[in-house]
Amino acid sequence: MDDMDPDDLPELCDKCGTVITEDDELYALVPDSSALHEDDPRLDGKRVLTACSIDHLGDLVEEYRRRPYLDEEQWAGKVCRVLEEQDGEVSLETLALATGLSEQQVDRGVAWHNARARAWQERYGDGCADDREEHA
Ligand SMILES: [Zn+2]
């Protein structure tokens, strides 16, 4: 995506999908533990909402305010991102260093992830257990 100029892409309202002209763009930054920034870990856990009107922006902010912010979900996301770039076994220490988390946080994140993967399997069986929820 780096070779694309973001200015060329029309912004869509996260609520209704309407293409937004520059004059009507409204933004809000909300905490979201499932959000991971593509390349800047400091921006993890925050989601930029785009809306066509103040009403829709209000609806979206309200939606995210109701969604619980789980530290474990955020830690699990950071661990998964590191693991995707690694081959083979990775030690807890390496994971902690690479994610910027403490070893306890890595541990709890992994436990959270595993518990969810198990719950998914029990419910849907061995299928495409895609645990990456998109809240777009
Ligand atoms: Zn809208």
Boltz pocket constraint, residues with backbone or C-beta under 6 A from the ligand:
constraints:
  - pocket:
      binder: B
      contacts: [[A, 13], [A, 14], [A, 15], [A, 16], [A, 17], [A, 18], [A, 51], [A, 52], [A, 53], [A, 56]]
      max_distance: 6.0
